[in-house]
């Protein structure tokens, strides 16, 4: 979005349209992490994704905001290894 408001608008259009994948049809295990105090992407969206994707293991980090990942990189890499 650093290119200006035009790119920010394009990003919002992409995020707002229907996805080309049916989340309920995902057949591989999914790990989802989300900051419970994220004000940019509400936790309700992540909870909905977790409830829709079969075999989704979700972790909601209490008091973590949008950039929580910087404090939890080791945890994520360990889970993915």
MARBA-3410 file (N, C-alpha, C, O; in Angstrom, 1 decimal):
81
0.8,-1.2,0.0,0.0,0.0,0.0,0.9,1.3,0.0,0.3,2.4,0.0 ~ 2.2,1.1,0.0,3.0,2.3,0.1,3.0,3.1,-1.2,3.5,4.2,-1.3 ~ 2.4,2.5,-2.3,2.4,3.2,-3.6,1.3,4.2,-3.6,1.2,5.0,-4.6 ~ 0.4,4.3,-2.6,-0.5,5.4,-2.6,-2.0,4.8,-2.4,-2.2,3.6,-2.4 ~ -2.9,5.7,-2.3,-4.3,5.4,-2.1,-4.9,4.5,-3.2,-5.8,3.7,-2.9
-4.4,4.6,-4.4,-5.0,3.8,-5.5,-4.7,2.3,-5.2,-5.5,1.5,-5.4 ~ -3.4,2.0,-4.8,-3.1,0.6,-4.5,-3.8,0.1,-3.2,-4.2,-1.1,-3.2 ~ -4.1,1.0,-2.3,-4.8,0.6,-1.1,-6.2,0.2,-1.5,-6.8,-0.7,-1.0 ~ -6.8,1.0,-2.4,-8.2,0.7,-2.8,-8.2,-0.6,-3.6,-9.2,-1.4,-3.4 ~ -7.2,-0.9,-4.4,-7.2,-2.2,-5.1,-7.1,-3.4,-4.1,-7.7,-4.4,-4.3
-6.3,-3.2,-3.1,-6.1,-4.2,-2.0,-7.5,-4.5,-1.4,-7.8,-5.6,-1.1 ~ -8.2,-3.4,-1.0,-9.5,-3.6,-0.4,-10.5,-4.3,-1.3,-11.3,-5.2,-0.9 ~ -10.4,-4.0,-2.6,-11.3,-4.7,-3.6,-11.0,-6.2,-3.6,-11.9,-7.0,-3.6 ~ -9.7,-6.6,-3.6,-9.3,-8.0,-3.6,-9.8,-8.7,-2.4,-10.2,-9.8,-2.4 ~ -9.6,-8.0,-1.2,-10.0,-8.7,0.0,-11.5,-8.8,0.2,-12.0,-9.7,0.9
-12.3,-7.9,-0.5,-13.7,-7.9,-0.3,-14.5,-8.8,-1.2,-15.7,-9.0,-1.0 ~ -13.9,-9.3,-2.2,-14.6,-10.1,-3.2,-14.6,-11.6,-2.7,-13.7,-12.0,-2.0 ~ -15.5,-12.4,-3.2,-15.4,-13.9,-2.8,-14.1,-14.5,-3.3,-13.6,-14.2,-4.3 ~ -13.7,-15.5,-2.4,-12.5,-16.2,-2.7,-12.8,-17.3,-3.7,-14.0,-17.8,-3.9 ~ -11.8,-17.8,-4.4,-12.0,-18.9,-5.4,-11.9,-20.3,-4.8,-11.8,-21.2,-5.6
-11.9,-20.4,-3.5,-11.7,-21.6,-2.9,-12.8,-21.8,-1.8,-13.1,-20.9,-1.1 ~ -13.4,-23.0,-1.8,-14.4,-23.3,-0.7,-13.6,-23.8,0.5,-13.0,-24.8,0.5 ~ -13.6,-23.0,1.5,-12.8,-23.3,2.7,-13.2,-24.6,3.4,-12.4,-25.3,3.9 ~ -14.5,-24.9,3.3,-15.0,-26.2,3.9,-14.5,-27.4,3.1,-14.6,-28.5,3.6 ~ -13.9,-27.2,1.9,-13.4,-28.3,1.1,-11.9,-28.5,1.3,-11.3,-29.4,0.6
-11.2,-27.7,2.1,-9.8,-27.9,2.4,-9.6,-29.2,3.1,-10.2,-29.5,4.1 ~ -8.7,-30.1,2.6,-8.5,-31.4,3.1,-7.2,-31.6,3.8,-6.9,-32.7,4.3 ~ -6.3,-30.6,3.9,-5.1,-30.8,4.6,-5.2,-30.1,5.9,-6.0,-29.2,6.1 ~ -4.4,-30.5,6.9,-4.4,-29.8,8.2,-3.9,-28.4,8.0,-3.1,-28.0,7.2 ~ -4.6,-27.5,8.8,-4.3,-26.1,8.7,-4.0,-25.6,10.1,-4.7,-25.9,11.1
-3.0,-24.8,10.2,-2.7,-24.1,11.5,-3.0,-22.6,11.3,-2.6,-22.0,10.3 ~ -3.7,-22.0,12.2,-4.0,-20.6,12.2,-3.7,-20.0,13.5,-4.0,-20.5,14.6 ~ -3.0,-18.8,13.4,-2.7,-18.0,14.6,-3.3,-16.7,14.4,-3.3,-16.2,13.2 ~ -3.8,-16.0,15.4,-4.3,-14.7,15.3,-4.2,-14.0,16.6,-4.5,-14.6,17.7 ~ -3.9,-12.7,16.6,-3.8,-11.9,17.8,-5.3,-11.6,18.2,-6.0,-11.0,17.4
-5.6,-11.9,19.4,-7.0,-11.7,19.9,-7.3,-10.2,20.0,-8.5,-9.8,20.1 ~ -6.3,-9.3,20.1,-6.5,-7.9,20.3,-6.2,-7.1,19.0,-6.0,-5.9,19.0 ~ -6.2,-7.8,17.9,-6.0,-7.2,16.6,-7.1,-6.3,16.2,-8.3,-6.7,16.1 ~ -6.8,-5.0,16.0,-7.8,-4.0,15.6,-7.9,-3.8,14.1,-8.8,-3.2,13.6 ~ -6.9,-4.4,13.4,-7.0,-4.2,11.9,-7.7,-5.4,11.2,-8.4,-5.1,10.2
-7.6,-6.5,11.8,-8.3,-7.7,11.3,-9.0,-8.3,12.5,-8.3,-9.0,13.3 ~ -10.3,-8.1,12.7,-11.0,-8.5,13.9,-10.9,-10.0,14.1,-10.9,-10.8,13.1 ~ -10.7,-10.4,15.3,-10.6,-11.8,15.7,-11.8,-12.6,15.2,-11.7,-13.8,15.0 ~ -12.9,-12.0,15.1,-14.1,-12.7,14.6,-13.9,-13.3,13.3,-14.5,-14.4,13.0 ~ -13.2,-12.7,12.4,-12.9,-13.2,11.1,-12.1,-14.5,11.2,-12.4,-15.5,10.5
-11.1,-14.5,12.0,-10.2,-15.6,12.2,-11.0,-16.8,12.8,-10.8,-17.9,12.4 ~ -11.9,-16.5,13.8,-12.7,-17.5,14.4,-13.6,-18.2,13.4,-13.8,-19.4,13.4 ~ -14.2,-17.3,12.5,-15.0,-17.9,11.4,-14.2,-18.8,10.5,-14.7,-19.8,10.1 ~ -13.0,-18.4,10.1,-12.2,-19.2,9.2,-11.9,-20.5,9.9,-12.0,-21.6,9.3 ~ -11.5,-20.5,11.2,-11.2,-21.7,11.9,-12.3,-22.6,12.1,-12.2,-23.8,12.0
-13.5,-22.1,12.2,-14.7,-22.9,12.3,-15.1,-23.5,11.0,-15.8,-24.6,10.9 ~ -14.8,-22.9,9.9,-15.2,-23.3,8.5,-14.2,-24.3,7.9,-14.6,-25.2,7.2 ~ -12.9,-24.2,8.2,-11.9,-25.0,7.6,-11.8,-26.3,8.5,-11.5,-26.3,9.7 ~ -12.0,-27.5,7.8,-11.9,-28.8,8.6,-10.5,-29.0,9.0,-9.5,-28.6,8.4 ~ -10.3,-29.6,10.1,-9.0,-29.9,10.7,-8.1,-28.7,10.9,-6.9,-28.8,10.8
-8.7,-27.6,11.2,-8.0,-26.4,11.5,-7.7,-26.3,13.0,-8.6,-26.4,13.8 ~ -6.4,-26.1,13.3,-6.0,-25.9,14.7,-5.7,-24.4,14.8,-4.7,-23.9,14.3 ~ -6.5,-23.7,15.6,-6.4,-22.3,15.7,-5.8,-22.0,17.1,-6.1,-22.6,18.1 ~ -5.0,-20.9,17.1,-4.5,-20.4,18.4,-4.7,-18.9,18.3,-4.2,-18.2,17.5 ~ -5.4,-18.4,19.3,-5.7,-17.0,19.5,-4.8,-16.5,20.6,-5.0,-16.9,21.8
-3.9,-15.6,20.3,-2.9,-15.1,21.3,-3.5,-14.0,22.0,-3.8,-12.9,21.5 ~ -3.8,-14.1,23.3,-4.4,-13.1,24.2,-3.6,-11.8,24.1,-2.3,-11.8,24.2 ~ -4.2,-10.7,24.1,-3.6,-9.3,24.2,-2.7,-9.1,23.0,-1.9,-8.1,23.1 ~ -2.6,-9.9,22.0,-1.7,-9.7,20.8,-2.5,-8.9,19.8,-3.6,-9.2,19.4 ~ -1.8,-7.9,19.2,-2.3,-7.1,18.1,-2.0,-7.6,16.7,-1.7,-8.8,16.5
-2.0,-6.8,15.8,-1.8,-7.1,14.4,-0.4,-7.6,14.1,-0.2,-8.4,13.2 ~ 0.6,-7.1,14.8,2.0,-7.5,14.5,2.5,-8.4,15.5,3.7,-8.4,15.8 ~ 1.7,-9.3,16.1,2.1,-10.2,17.1,3.2,-11.2,16.6,3.9,-11.7,17.5 ~ 3.2,-11.5,15.4,4.1,-12.5,14.8,5.5,-12.3,15.2,6.3,-13.2,15.4 ~ 6.0,-11.0,15.3,7.3,-10.7,15.6,7.8,-11.3,17.0,8.9,-11.5,17.2
6.8,-11.4,17.9,7.1,-12.0,19.2,6.9,-13.5,19.3,7.2,-14.1,20.3 ~ 6.4,-14.1,18.2,6.1,-15.5,18.3,6.7,-16.3,17.1,6.2,-17.4,16.8 ~ 7.7,-15.8,16.5,8.3,-16.4,15.3,8.8,-17.8,15.6,8.5,-18.8,14.9 ~ 9.4,-18.0,16.8,10.0,-19.3,17.1,8.8,-20.4,17.3,9.0,-21.5,16.8 ~ 7.8,-20.0,17.9,6.6,-20.9,18.1,6.0,-21.3,16.7,5.7,-22.5,16.6
5.9,-20.4,15.8,5.3,-20.7,14.5,6.3,-21.6,13.7,5.9,-22.6,13.2 ~ 7.6,-21.3,13.7,8.5,-22.1,13.0,8.6,-23.5,13.6,8.7,-24.5,12.8 ~ 8.5,-23.6,14.9,8.6,-25.0,15.5,7.3,-25.8,15.1,7.4,-27.0,14.9 ~ 6.2,-25.1,15.0,5.0,-25.9,14.6,5.0,-26.3,13.2,4.4,-27.3,12.8 ~ 5.7,-25.5,12.4,5.7,-25.8,10.9,6.8,-26.8,10.6,6.8,-27.4,9.5
7.8,-27.0,11.5,8.9,-27.9,11.2,8.5,-29.3,11.3,9.4,-30.2,11.0
END
